[in-house]
Amino acid sequence: MIRGSLDHLHFGDLLQWFQMGGVSGRLSLKGPRGERRLDFKEGRVCYVSSTIAEERLASWLARRTMVPRAELRRLLAQSMLRRALFTDLLVAEGLIGAAELQVVLTDLAETITSRLLAAAEVEFEFDPAHPVLDTLGLSLSAQPNRLLMEAARRTDEYTAAAPEDAEHELPLAGDAFESLFWELVRDGVSGDEPLTGDELKTLHDLVRDIVRTLAQWLACSPGLVPVPARQLAELGRAAAEGEPVGLFGLAHSCWNQMVFARAVHDGADAGPGGLAELEQVPAGLDVRRELAGAPFLKRPDAPRLDGLVQQVVVAWTRAAGAAAPHLGVDPGAAALAVHLVVVPTDLVLWVLATLPVPHRNLRRALLERLPRRLGASLGRLADFPKLFCEVLEPLRATPLGVCLQLGRATLPTTGPWPRTVPGDDRDHAGVASATALALAADAARQAVSEIGADTLAAG
């Protein structure tokens, strides 16, 4: 394993060294926007991939109108759920020829190379043991020197057109984990209860086990989350009986449906903007049967937690929906945002139920920090619409964020559920007038007061 930074080694020199050495393996390059990967076989680049939405192969094909978007979404969903190679499915179904796919992959490799030449703060890792195969014989046979020559031609254009932006790395490994852990200690351990070295090491190992569990779940595909077994059973039943998809109350299913809907990046498409729209989009994509039968996405039932989350989703959705019109927010967008926002917290709560943290304040700090970082990173990784990314990671007050925050205030217990605006409630004033905010808050409280215990239990 070779690791380093492109601040100390030029990317072009690195590629030429791989070529001259005839090396095989995977080169992973992590920058501010995400991770790009170049697979080498005997010194030549034979495949490229990226976690950045617009650099994924499906998005590349869609922009060139080589394969219909609906077909790309369908095959991507199958690829995620079957853990099959997307390129295998493309060629097997005859949607693109091998020669055409080679041309597209070469163009993508040249673009990624040009962007890496222009990028700053890139860390690299080369794994010579990574199994690299020529996918269906679709070897690019791209010599690094040729890639560099073409990339250099594009670099100036890319630098002006698409600067690198926000951090996408999940806080689950390496320096990111260590930084998270010491933030937790700073916020969760007071000076009145100092820890011994052994106690600190025990907590470090415990938090590492928690984030490793999350990492194992989330490594299965770009953005999908594990779904409670009860939800998967409901999806399977609806599919078997040919019933329409109803996502209200099924927060994890909403999340995964959004991942499928946004699998093909389109800068001109804002994406599903509400719960009803998500139930219908993408048209023709029905993955309920395969989703229900995907064992790696099945989260064991936790009756108490599952019941709590369902009740919170119902109450919070009703409250936010009632507040929405007073703030100029679509009630459907408010409903969808609630369903998305609770998922990262539910994931962390489930892990904490399995791997409990005995230190109360550290547990509280973990619940405050980890769900937000998970939600923000996963939302960007899956290319969620900006509207919803802004409430998963609230850097400023938005009408939707304020709407959800007013709904959150009506919950019997707000403790674990994330704030959707930064700072305190004084930030609300920049979003709407005092009268509108008061009317919205009253409407939220009234909506929750009208929900009976039987309704909450039924979802």
C-alpha positions, 0 to 999 in steps of 0.5 A: 500500500502506497499513500501520499499527497499530491501536494508533495508529488505531482499527479503526472509524475505518479501516473508516469511512474505507474506506467514505467513500472508496469504496475497493477492495482487501484489508485484512489484519489480523495479530494474535497468533492469526493473520490476518484479511482483509476484501475491499472493493469500492467501500467495502463489504465483499464477502468475509471470511476468516481463518487462525484455525481456528474462524473459517474458513468451513467451520468456521462452516458445520459448527457450524451443521450447514448442510453435513455435516462429511465433505462440507466436508472433502472440498471443502476438500481439493479446494480446496487441491489444485485451487487452486479457491475453496471457495465455488465448490465449495460452490455448484457441488455444491448443498450450500448456496444462494447466499442462505444462504451470504450470511447465513453470510458476513455473520455471519462478517464481524460476528464477525471485526469484533467480535473485531478491535475487542477485539484488541490488537497488530494490524498492518494492511496495505491493498493497493488492487491486490489483485484483489477479485471478488464470488465467484459474485456472493455479494457481502455488500454489507456497509456498514462502519457496519452491521458496526461496530454489530453488532460493538460489540454482540458485543465484550464477549461475545467479550472474556470468552469467547475471549481472543487467544492464541499467536503464529501468524505464520510467521517468514518475512517483515518484522520476524519475519525480521530478528529470526530472522536476528539470533538466528542471528548471535548464536548462530552467530557467535562472537567469535573469527570476526567477520564483515565488513560484506560477509560479514554482508550475504552471509549475510543475503541467503542466509538470506533466500533460504532462508526465501523458498524455504520461504515459496513452498512454504508459501503454497500452502495452510493447512499443507500441505507439499511431498512428495518425488516418491517418496512421491507416486508411492507414493500414486498407485500405491496409489490406482490399485490400490485398496490401503488407505492405509499411512502408516508411513514416509511422514512428509510424507504423514502431515503433509498427511493431518493437515491434511486431517483437521483442515480443519474445526475442532471444539473438541470433537474431539481429532482423530486421536490415532495413526497407524492412526487417521490412516489411517482419518480422515476417513472417506470422504476419499481424496485420494491421486490428486489429491495425487499429481497436484498439481505444486505439492506435488511436492518434487524427489527428494534420494536421500541426504536421503530415505533418511536421513529414512526410516531416522530415521523407522523407527528413531525410531518403533520406539524411541519406540513401545517406550518408550511403554507405560512412560510411559503413552503410546499407541504409535500416538500416539508413531509419529504424533508422530515422523512429524510432528516430522521434517517441518519439519527435512526441509524445512529440510535440503532447502533447505540442500542447495539453498542451502548455508550455508558458515558451519558454526555459522550452519548449525547455529543455523539447523537448531536454530531454523528447523524448530521455529518452522516446525513450531510455526507450521504446526501451529497454523495447521493446527489440529493436536491439542494433543498434537502441537503440544506436541512441535512446540514443547516449552514444557514436558515432556510424557509424549509429549515425553519418549517421543520424546526417549528415542527420539531418544537412540537415533539414531546422529546426533541433531544435526539432529533436534529435541528434544521437551522443553525444557531438559535431561533433568532435566525428565523427572523431573516426567513419570514415576518414575526406574524408569519412565524407566529402563525406557522408555530400555532398551526404546527402545535394545533396539528399535533394536538389533533393527532390522537394516540391511536393515530400515532400508533398506526402511523 
